[in-house]
């Protein structure tokens, strides 16, 4: 018979009462970060970044009164009583394409042919759409041109300012359009372009130095030797940093020696954050923990979460350092919980929480160990909302289940068993970037 499992109280390394809660760990991590200094960047490079200045409109948008439709610029009073069976005929006195100089004014009983976006001629206070006139269809390409008509019949009365965009309809000159702290999405980029802002001042992107540790870790390229594994952690974390808006820098791999680790760490002093993986759990060689603590003020924590219990955090020569566990999924999940919000805070973002949805759990899940469990799940929708199913094996090294995941189902520490039908939050891995 197998030996009974050792009780928790006889395994001090598993004493959850001594572990740091996920929320408390996050508070400690975020307290070390602040928005980075402002830089001026070209407009398109500012996508996803956060303004450090308020933007006040220096001009009206649109800058002039213009047509919202293709049709005829008219005086609305001249169209009163128009019907399909009794059109009111107006004399065509000109044509105004978009971007052309302003046409002469519209006299009583007259109309100017006008295209969408063209400036409204003086005297006109409405646009009658082509569909509301008796104008014949224009010839198609390849057909001979027909003689342009000199009169047009209006088949529906226009009201004043029908299909007319006033100057400043969108933005009035002198108004605050984007306050400081605004995150620049495509819509904000377009508005800034409309306001003739080729550059903007934003919080600069954080520079993140990424280092893997361990004699067993091998970079991409050479064949694996006995007992070796690929350096997937650096690439996973670097991709996460870049997706969040940071600038990753790969420092490579530090071998399990004091000199090698110190040399690699020295390459990262320029960064706003150093992220390491491996060497912070109880079973690792002491060299990583010893070097980190000797080089700066680093705390090694046991966090009540799985995957990803071991975590290191502190300052190394005044540079924040986040030490992740070595298992690939544990490293990714830990970075999602602690590295992601740190980077967003440095970017000036106020919304650093991971976007979540509620989902119905489709299967029974175990959560032994009294830790917050981040379960990789795939989501689907039914008539009531989201349904979460396990994305595969939940081992801390099974990257394929992370690939198949839409999010992380958050199982609370106190919940030892999740029964089918339970409703729990799911952190969405690809939302809110």
C-alpha positions in Angstrom: 0.0 0.0 0.0 1.2 3.5 -0.7 2.3 5.6 2.2 -0.2 8.2 3.3 0.4 11.8 2.2 2.4 13.8 4.7 0.2 16.3 6.5 0.6 19.9 5.7 1.7 20.9 9.2 4.7 18.5 8.8 5.7 20.1 5.5 6.8 23.6 6.5 7.6 24.4 2.8 3.9 23.9 2.1 2.6 25.8 5.1 0.0 28.0 3.4 -0.4 30.2 6.4 3.2 31.4 5.9 2.7 32.0 2.2 1.9 35.4 0.8 -1.5 36.0 -0.7 -1.7 36.8 -4.4 -3.4 40.1 -3.7 -0.9 41.1 -1.1 2.0 40.2 -3.3 0.6 42.3 -6.1 0.3 45.3 -3.8 3.9 45.0 -2.8 5.1 44.6 -6.4 3.1 47.6 -7.7 4.3 49.8 -4.9 7.7 49.8 -6.5 6.6 51.2 -9.8 5.4 54.6 -11.1 4.6 56.0 -14.6 7.8 56.6 -16.5 9.1 60.0 -17.7 7.4 61.7 -20.7 8.8 61.5 -24.3 7.7 63.0 -27.5 7.0 60.4 -30.2 5.6 60.4 -33.8 1.8 59.9 -33.7 1.7 56.4 -35.0 4.4 55.2 -32.6 2.1 56.4 -29.7 -0.5 53.7 -30.3 -1.3 52.0 -26.9 0.7 54.6 -25.0 -0.6 57.1 -22.4 -0.7 60.9 -22.8 1.2 63.0 -20.3 -0.4 66.2 -21.5 -3.9 67.5 -22.1 -4.8 68.0 -25.8 -6.8 71.2 -26.5 -8.2 71.6 -30.0 -6.3 74.3 -32.0 -8.9 74.3 -34.8 -12.5 73.2 -35.5 -13.2 69.7 -36.8 -14.5 69.8 -39.4 -12.9 73.2 -40.2 -15.8 74.3 -42.5 -19.5 73.6 -43.0 -19.8 70.7 -45.5 -22.1 68.3 -47.2 -22.8 65.0 -45.5 -24.2 63.4 -48.7 -23.8 63.4 -52.5 -26.6 65.5 -53.9 -27.6 69.2 -54.4 -27.0 72.1 -52.2 -30.2 74.1 -52.0 -32.2 76.6 -50.0 -34.7 74.5 -48.0 -37.5 77.1 -48.6 -37.2 76.5 -52.4 -38.2 72.8 -51.9 -41.4 73.3 -49.9 -44.2 71.2 -51.3 -42.0 68.9 -53.4 -43.5 65.4 -54.1 -42.6 62.5 -56.2 -45.5 63.1 -58.4 -45.0 66.9 -58.4 -41.3 67.7 -58.2 -40.0 71.2 -57.8 -37.5 72.2 -60.4 -34.4 74.2 -59.6 -31.7 75.5 -62.0 -28.3 73.9 -61.6 -25.7 76.7 -61.4 -22.5 74.8 -60.6 -20.8 71.7 -59.2 -18.7 71.4 -56.0 -16.5 68.3 -55.6 -14.8 67.7 -52.3 -11.6 69.7 -51.9 -12.6 72.3 -54.6 -12.7 76.0 -53.9 -16.0 77.4 -52.5 -18.6 77.9 -55.2 -20.5 81.1 -55.7 -23.6 81.5 -53.5 -26.9 79.7 -54.3 -29.5 82.1 -55.5 -33.3 81.6 -55.0 -34.6 78.9 -57.3 -31.2 77.4 -57.9 -29.1 74.4 -56.8 -25.4 73.4 -56.8 -24.4 69.8 -57.4 -22.3 68.8 -54.4 -20.2 65.8 -53.2 -19.8 64.4 -49.7 -17.3 66.5 -47.8 -17.4 69.5 -50.1 -17.8 73.0 -48.6 -21.4 74.3 -48.6 -21.9 77.3 -50.9 -23.2 80.5 -49.4 -26.9 80.8 -49.4 -27.5 77.0 -49.2 -28.9 75.6 -46.0 -29.6 72.0 -47.0 -28.5 69.1 -49.2 -31.0 67.1 -51.2 -29.7 63.6 -51.9 -29.5 62.4 -55.5 -32.1 59.7 -54.5 -34.6 62.5 -53.8 -34.3 64.1 -57.2 -35.3 63.1 -60.7 -31.7 63.2 -62.0 -31.1 60.3 -64.3 -28.3 57.9 -63.5 -24.8 58.9 -64.5 -23.4 57.0 -67.5 -21.2 54.0 -66.6 -17.5 53.8 -67.5 -17.1 53.1 -71.2 -20.5 54.6 -72.2 -20.6 57.9 -74.0 -21.3 61.0 -71.8 -24.8 62.3 -71.9 -25.4 66.0 -71.9 -25.6 67.3 -68.3 -29.0 68.6 -67.3 -29.5 72.2 -66.5 -32.5 71.6 -64.3 -33.1 69.2 -61.5 -36.5 68.1 -60.0 -36.6 67.8 -56.2 -39.1 65.0 -55.2 -39.0 65.5 -51.4 -38.9 68.7 -49.4 -35.7 69.5 -47.5 -35.6 70.8 -43.9 -33.0 73.5 -43.0 -29.6 71.9 -42.3 -30.6 68.5 -43.7 -27.4 66.5 -44.6 -25.2 69.4 -43.6 -22.3 69.1 -41.2 -21.6 72.4 -39.4 -18.0 73.6 -38.8 -16.9 72.3 -35.4 -19.6 69.6 -35.4 -17.1 67.1 -33.9 -14.6 69.4 -32.1 -14.8 73.1 -31.3 -11.5 75.1 -31.3 -10.3 75.7 -27.7 -12.0 72.7 -26.1 -10.3 69.9 -24.2 -10.5 66.8 -26.3 -8.1 64.3 -24.6 -7.1 64.7 -20.9 -3.7 63.7 -19.6 -3.8 60.0 -18.8 -5.7 59.0 -21.9 -4.6 55.7 -23.5 -4.2 56.2 -27.2 -6.3 53.7 -29.2 -6.8 53.9 -33.0 -9.7 56.3 -32.5 -7.6 58.7 -30.4 -4.8 58.5 -33.0 -7.3 59.4 -35.7 -8.6 62.4 -33.7 -5.1 63.6 -33.1 -4.4 63.4 -36.8 -7.6 65.4 -37.5 -6.2 68.1 -35.1 -2.9 68.2 -36.9 -0.8 66.7 -34.2 2.1 64.8 -35.9 3.7 64.1 -32.5 2.4 63.6 -28.9 4.0 63.5 -25.5 3.5 60.1 -23.7 5.0 58.0 -20.9 7.9 56.2 -22.5 7.8 52.4 -23.0 9.5 50.4 -20.2 12.7 48.7 -21.0 12.6 45.1 -19.6 15.7 42.9 -19.4 14.9 39.2 -19.4 17.2 36.5 -18.1 16.9 32.7 -17.8 19.0 30.8 -15.3 20.3 27.2 -15.1 22.9 24.9 -16.4 20.2 22.8 -18.1 18.8 25.7 -20.2 19.9 25.9 -23.8 19.1 28.7 -26.3 17.6 28.1 -29.7 19.8 26.6 -32.4 22.1 23.9 -31.2 20.9 20.3 -30.6 19.9 19.4 -27.0 22.3 17.4 -25.0 21.4 15.0 -22.1 19.2 16.7 -19.5 18.9 20.0 -21.4 15.8 22.0 -22.2 15.1 25.0 -24.5 15.0 28.5 -23.3 11.3 29.0 -23.9 10.7 31.2 -20.8 12.7 34.2 -22.2 10.8 34.1 -25.4 7.4 33.8 -23.7 8.1 36.6 -21.4 9.6 38.8 -24.1 6.5 38.3 -26.3 4.2 39.2 -23.3 6.3 42.4 -22.7 6.1 43.4 -26.3 2.4 42.8 -26.5 1.9 45.0 -23.5 3.8 47.8 -25.0 7.2 47.3 -23.4 10.6 46.9 -25.0 12.1 43.5 -24.2 15.8 42.8 -24.2 17.0 39.2 -24.0 20.1 38.8 -21.8 20.4 35.2 -22.6 21.1 32.4 -20.0 23.1 32.7 -16.7 24.8 29.5 -15.7 24.7 28.3 -12.1 27.7 30.2 -10.9 28.1 33.4 -9.0 30.3 35.0 -11.6 28.0 34.1 -14.6 24.9 35.4 -12.8 26.5 38.6 -11.7 27.9 39.3 -15.2 24.5 38.7 -16.8 22.6 40.9 -14.2 25.1 43.7 -14.8 23.9 43.8 -18.4 20.4 44.7 -17.2 21.1 47.7 -14.9 20.0 50.0 -17.7 16.5 48.5 -17.7 13.3 49.7 -15.9 12.7 46.1 -14.8 14.7 42.9 -14.8 12.8 39.6 -15.1 14.5 36.3 -14.3 13.2 32.8 -14.5 14.4 29.8 -12.5 16.4 29.5 -9.3 13.9 30.8 -6.8 12.3 27.6 -5.6 13.4 25.6 -2.6 14.9 22.8 -4.7 17.1 25.1 -6.8 20.8 25.7 -6.2 21.3 28.5 -3.7 23.5 30.4 -6.0 20.6 32.3 -7.7 19.0 33.3 -4.4 22.3 34.1 -2.8 23.5 36.3 -5.7 20.1 38.2 -5.9 20.1 38.9 -2.2 23.8 39.9 -2.2 23.4 42.3 -5.2 20.3 44.0 -3.8 17.3 43.9 -1.5 15.4 40.9 -2.8 12.7 38.9 -1.0 12.0 35.3 -1.9 8.3 34.7 -1.4 6.1 31.6 -1.4 2.8 32.8 -2.9 -0.5 31.0 -2.4 -1.1 30.3 -6.1 -0.6 27.5 -8.5 1.1 27.3 -10.8 3.8 29.7 -9.7 4.3 29.4 -6.0 7.9 30.7 -5.8 8.5 34.3 -6.5 11.3 36.8 -5.9 10.9 40.6 -6.0 12.9 43.6 -4.9 15.6 46.0 -6.0 19.0 45.2 -7.5 21.1 48.3 -7.7 18.0 50.4 -7.7 16.5 48.4 -10.6 13.3 46.4 -9.8 13.7 42.7 -10.3 10.9 40.1 -10.6 12.1 36.5 -10.2 9.7 34.0 -11.8 9.7 30.2 -11.3 11.4 28.1 -13.9 8.6 25.9 -15.1 7.3 27.5 -18.4 3.6 27.8 -17.5 4.3 28.9 -14.0 6.6 31.6 -15.3 3.9 32.8 -17.8 1.1 32.8 -15.2 3.3 34.5 -12.6 4.2 37.2 -15.1 0.6 37.7 -16.1 -0.3 38.3 -12.4 2.7 40.5 -11.4 4.7 41.6 -14.5 1.8 42.7 -16.6 0.4 45.2 -14.1 3.9 46.5 -13.3 4.5 47.3 -17.0 1.1 48.9 -17.5 1.7 51.1 -14.4 5.0 52.2 -15.9 3.2 53.1 -19.1 0.9 55.3 -17.1 -2.1 53.1 -17.4 -4.7 53.2 -14.6 -6.5 50.1 -15.7 -3.9 47.5 -14.7 -6.3 44.7 -13.7 -6.7 41.8 -16.0 -10.1 41.8 -17.8 -12.3 39.1 -16.6 -15.6 37.4 -17.5 -17.8 35.1 -15.5 -18.1 31.6 -16.8 -19.9 28.3 -15.9 -17.5 25.5 -15.1 -18.3 22.5 -17.2 -16.4 19.8 -15.2 -15.3 18.9 -11.7 -12.0 20.5 -10.7 -9.8 19.7 -7.7 -8.0 22.5 -5.8 -6.1 20.8 -3.0 -3.5 22.8 -1.2 -5.5 25.9 -0.3 -3.9 28.0 -3.0 -5.5 30.2 -5.7 -5.6 28.0 -8.7 -5.3 29.6 -12.2 -6.7 26.9 -14.4 -6.1 27.1 -18.2 -9.5 26.9 -19.8 -11.0 27.2 -23.3 -14.3 29.1 -23.5 -17.4 28.6 -25.6 -20.8 30.3 -25.5 -24.2 28.8 -24.8 -27.6 30.5 -24.3 -26.6 31.8 -20.9 -23.1 33.0 -21.5 -19.6 31.6 -21.3 -18.8 28.0 -20.5 -15.2 27.1 -19.3 -13.6 23.7 -20.0 -10.1 22.6 -19.1 -7.7 23.3 -22.0 -5.7 20.1 -21.2 -3.2 18.9 -18.6 -2.6 21.5 -15.9 1.1 20.7 -15.2 3.3 23.7 -14.6 5.4 22.7 -17.7 2.6 21.9 -20.2 2.8 24.9 -22.6 0.4 23.2 -25.1 -2.5 23.7 -22.7 -1.7 27.4 -22.4 -1.7 27.6 -26.2 -5.2 26.1 -26.2 -6.4 28.5 -23.5 -8.6 31.5 -23.9 -8.1 32.5 -20.2 -7.3 31.5 -16.7 -10.2 30.3 -14.5 -9.6 31.7 -11.0 -10.4 29.2 -8.3 -10.3 30.8 -4.8 -8.0 29.4 -2.2 -10.8 28.2 0.1 -12.5 26.2 -2.6 -11.1 22.6 -2.6 -13.5 21.3 -5.2 -15.3 23.0 -8.0 -18.4 21.3 -9.1 -19.9 21.5 -12.6 -22.2 24.4 -12.9 -20.3 26.7 -10.6 -19.8 30.3 -11.7 -16.2 31.6 -11.5 -14.2 34.5 -13.0 -11.9 33.9 -16.0 -9.0 36.2 -16.7 -8.9 36.8 -20.4 -5.4 36.4 -21.8 -5.9 38.4 -25.0 -8.3 41.2 -23.9 -7.6 44.8 -22.8 -4.2 45.3 -24.4 
